[in-house]
């Protein structure tokens, strides 16, 4: 089967790279796939570009959901409301953290708010930044160059419990298994 060649300039402009980066965060998978494909086409610059965009998860940095849970128990009504809306938007992504927070004997206010959030049945959504990060890691894994592996290695050194760190480690392992199987 012959490979299809996409005519592209030898190097994308910084505006094109920025546009691709924006598209990777979109829930529209068709648009994201086009950006994914173009970045793979530009594999020589894509790994370096992604390496500049993503940083290892900081050790000890609070997870966004952890901060939202703290805000959900704030003394200020507006802070509690904002946190509740953001947690609701996270949908299923927040449920494990919400359930874990209930196990820690929260205040009555927090317990009521957590139960309200858990009772809602929001659509399963993936936060845009999670989409972008996951797709960027897939690009690095697909490219598989030394530079792409280096970026994955750097990202795998982040906070051990961070999703980005775990996904980068998994990508490196898959690349290692693929290389070993050849």
N, C-alpha and C positions, 0 to 999 in steps of 0.2 A: 504494500500500500504506500503510495507516494505521500510525502508530507506536504501540507499546504503551506506555502510561504506567504506571510503577510508583509506587504511592502511597507517598510518603515524607514525613517531616517536613521542614521547610524547612532545618534544619541538623542534621547528625548529632551525637550526643554524642561527647565525647572517647573514651569507652569503645567506642562503635561504630567509630570510626576506628581505635583500637588493635586491635580484633578483626579488622577488615578487613586491617590491616597483617600480622597474624599469619597470616591465611588465605592471603595472597599468597605466603607461603613454603612452603606445603604442597604435596606432590607430587600430591595429589588435585586434578586439574584442574577438576572440577565445583565444588568448594568455592572454589577460587581464582577461577574465572570469576564466581561469584556476588559475591565481594568486589570483583573488577574492575568488574563491572557497577554495583554500588552506588557505588563511588568515581566512576565516570564520571557517574552520576546526580547526584552531589554535586560536579560539576565546579568550582563556584565555590569550594569549600573544599578539594577534593582536591589541586589543584596546590600550594597553600600547605602542606598537611599533608605531602605527599611531599617538598617542598623542605626541610622541617624534619627529615625522617627520613633523607634521603640527603645526603651531603656529597661534594664532589669528591674523587677519589682523591688522596691526598697524594703530592706529588712526592718521589721518593727513598725512599718507604716500601717496605720489602721486601714482596714478594709473599708471601702465606701459604705457597705451595708452596716458595718459596726458603728460607724459615725452616725448613720441615719437612725440606728436603734437608740443611740445616746440622745440624739435630737428628738426622738419620739417621746422621750421622758423629760424634755426640757420644761423649765418653769414658764417659758413664753409660749403662748397659744400659737402664734404665727409660725414659730419654729417647729412645733409639734405637727401642725397641719402640713407644712411643706415636706417634712420627713415622711409623713403618712402617704402623701401623694407620690413621692419619689419611690417609696417602697412598693406601692401599688403598681406603679409602672414597671417595676422589675419583675412583677408576676412570680412565676415559679422559681426564678433565680433566687428570690429572697426567702422562700419558704423554709429551707433548712436552717437558715440563720434565725428566722422568726421562731421556729420550734425550739431551737437551742436556747434562745433568750427566755422562753417560758419556763425552761428547766432551772433557771437561775433565780427563782423567787423574785420576780420583778415587782415594782410598785403596782398598786391597784390600777392606776391610770395606764401604765404601760401594758399591763396584762390585758385590759379591755381593748386597747388599741391593737395589740398584736392579734388577739382573737378576731377582731373585726377584719383585719387584713387577711387572716387565714381563711375566713369564711367566704370572702369574695372569690369569685372564679374568673380571674382576669385571663385574657388570652395569653398563651405562651409567647413571650417576647424575649428577644435577645438584645441587650443594650448595644447601641451602635458601636461603641468602642470595643466591646467584646468581639463583635463581628469583624471589625477591622483587624484587631490583633490576631484572631484565629486565621483569617484569610492571609494575612501577611506571613504568619508562620508556615502556612501551607505553601505559599509561594517559595519561601526559603527552602523548604523541604523538596519541593518539586524541582527547583533549580539544582540543588545538590552540589554546588561548586564548593571549593575550599572556603571562599569568602562567605558563602551562605552558611556553611557549617560553623564558621567562626562566629557569625552573628547569633546563630542558635546557641552555641556554647556560651556566649556572653549572657544571653537572656536566661539560660538555664542556671546561672549563678545567682539569680535573684532570691527573694524571700521564699523559703521552701514551700510554704502553704499557698503561695499565690498561683492563681490559675495560669498566668502567663509563664511562670517558671516551670510548672508541671507540663504544660503543652510543649514548651521548648525542649524539655528533657525527652518527652515522648517522641518528638520529631527526630531528635538526634538518635534515639534508639532505633527507630524505623530505618533511618539512613544507614546506620551501622549494620542492621540485619540485612538490608538490601545489598550492601557491599559484600557482606560475608557470604551471601547466597550466590554471588556472581562467579 
